[in-house]
């Protein structure tokens, strides 16, 4: 037996790999498709974000003009644009995305605040609270409900109840509304 030579077979050469055969290659169709879909989603998010910023800027400008020039004729309240959706459409000839608008908005519509109407009932201001806030206690003949707005000396006040009846801390007060000039 020592006279026999060991049989050694030379392995056949493996076929060379191409860039398409390597899993995870940047040339792999699945990788290209996944990367394209991700880029499309990022573009959709960026576009909708920009549309939301433009809308909020238009609302801020509308509010600023209303505050600075109340008698100036202004247009209607800006409404938010619809969201854009980019849909991946894969065909033989091209891979252009399909762009669809809506049905949801990029932001909630802006609803301007409504000035409160004058209260029904008797509004009675009592003595000053002397705490430095400009508040007043409610007078004894007051018949309006808490949450009612009223005006006194050119300032707006809201009627609130602090505490519970029967406790040591129970007050009915007219508190000035903030943001007044």
C-alpha positions in Angstrom: 0.0 0.0 0.0 2.7 2.5 0.5 3.4 2.4 -3.2 0.0 4.0 -4.0 -0.1 7.7 -4.3 -2.9 9.6 -2.7 -5.6 10.7 -5.1 -5.8 14.4 -5.2 -8.4 16.0 -7.3 -8.0 19.5 -8.2 -11.2 21.4 -7.6 -12.9 23.0 -10.5 -12.7 26.7 -10.6 -15.8 28.4 -9.4 -17.5 30.7 -11.8 -16.6 34.3 -11.1 -19.2 36.3 -9.2 -20.6 39.4 -10.8 -21.9 42.4 -8.9 -25.5 41.2 -9.4 -24.7 37.8 -7.7 -23.4 39.2 -4.5 -26.2 39.4 -1.9 -26.7 43.0 -0.6 -24.7 44.5 -3.5 -25.7 48.0 -4.5 -26.5 46.6 -7.9 -28.9 43.9 -6.6 -32.4 44.6 -7.8 -34.0 44.1 -4.4 -31.5 46.5 -2.8 -32.1 49.1 -5.5 -35.9 48.8 -5.1 -35.7 49.1 -1.3 -33.4 52.1 -1.4 -35.6 53.8 -4.0 -38.7 53.2 -1.9 -37.0 54.6 1.2 -35.8 57.7 -0.7 -39.3 58.2 -2.0 -40.8 58.1 1.5 -38.2 60.6 2.7 -39.0 62.9 -0.2 -42.7 62.6 0.6 -42.1 63.4 4.3 -39.9 66.4 3.4 -42.4 67.7 0.9 -45.3 67.5 3.3 -43.3 69.1 6.1 -42.5 72.0 3.8 -46.2 72.4 2.9 -47.1 72.4 6.6 -44.5 75.1 7.3 -45.7 77.3 4.4 -49.3 76.9 5.7 -48.3 77.9 9.3 -46.4 80.9 7.9 -49.5 82.0 6.0 -51.6 81.7 9.1 -49.1 83.7 11.2 -49.0 86.4 8.5 -52.9 86.5 8.4 -53.0 86.8 12.2 -50.3 89.5 12.2 -52.2 91.6 9.6 -55.4 91.2 11.6 -53.7 92.4 14.7 -51.7 95.3 13.2 -54.4 96.6 10.7 -57.8 95.5 11.9 -59.7 97.6 9.3 -57.5 96.4 6.4 -59.4 94.2 3.9 -57.8 90.8 4.1 -58.5 87.6 2.2 -60.1 84.5 3.6 -58.5 82.4 6.4 -55.7 80.3 4.9 -56.6 76.6 4.6 -54.1 73.8 4.9 -53.1 71.9 1.7 -53.6 68.2 1.3 -50.8 65.8 2.0 -48.9 64.4 -1.0 -48.3 60.6 -1.3 -45.7 59.2 -3.6 -46.5 55.7 -4.7 -43.9 53.3 -6.0 -45.1 52.0 -9.4 -42.8 49.4 -11.0 -43.3 48.8 -14.7 -41.1 47.5 -17.5 -40.5 50.9 -19.2 -40.0 53.3 -16.2 -40.1 53.5 -12.5 -41.5 57.0 -12.1 -43.5 57.4 -8.8 -47.2 58.2 -8.9 -48.1 61.4 -7.0 -51.5 61.4 -5.2 -53.0 64.3 -3.2 -55.1 63.8 0.0 -57.4 62.9 1.5 -55.9 64.2 4.8 -54.5 67.7 5.4 -50.9 68.5 6.4 -52.1 70.4 9.5 -55.4 71.1 11.3 -57.3 74.0 9.7 -57.0 77.3 11.5 -60.1 78.5 13.1 -59.9 82.2 14.3 -61.0 82.8 17.9 -64.5 84.2 18.3 -65.0 87.1 20.6 -67.2 86.1 23.5 -70.7 87.5 23.5 -71.9 89.7 26.3 -73.4 87.6 29.2 -77.1 87.1 29.8 -77.9 88.1 33.4 -76.5 90.6 35.9 -72.8 91.1 36.1 -71.7 92.5 39.5 -68.2 93.4 40.3 -67.3 93.6 44.0 -64.3 95.1 45.7 -60.7 94.8 44.4 -58.9 91.6 45.6 -55.8 93.7 46.6 -53.4 90.9 45.5 -51.8 92.8 42.6 -53.5 90.8 39.9 -56.2 93.4 39.0 -58.9 90.9 40.0 -62.2 91.7 41.6 -64.5 89.7 43.9 -67.9 88.9 42.6 -70.7 91.3 43.8 -73.7 90.0 45.7 -76.2 90.6 42.9 -74.2 88.6 40.3 -76.5 86.1 38.4 -74.2 84.9 35.5 -72.5 81.5 35.4 -68.8 80.8 35.9 -66.8 81.1 32.6 -68.7 84.2 31.6 -66.7 87.1 30.1 -67.5 90.7 30.9 -65.8 94.1 30.4 -65.0 96.8 33.0 -62.9 99.9 32.4 -61.9 98.7 28.9 -60.5 95.4 30.2 -62.0 91.9 29.7 -62.6 89.7 32.8 -63.7 86.1 33.2 -65.8 84.8 36.1 -64.2 81.9 38.0 -64.9 79.9 41.1 -62.0 78.9 43.2 -62.4 76.0 45.7 -65.5 74.3 46.9 -68.5 75.5 48.8 -68.1 74.7 52.5 -64.3 74.8 52.5 -61.9 77.4 53.8 -60.8 78.2 50.2 -63.9 79.3 48.3 -63.9 82.5 46.2 -65.9 83.8 43.3 -63.7 86.2 41.3 -63.5 88.2 38.2 -60.0 87.5 36.8 -58.5 89.7 33.9 -58.0 87.9 30.6 -54.3 87.9 29.5 -53.0 89.5 26.3 -55.0 92.7 26.8 -53.3 96.0 26.0 
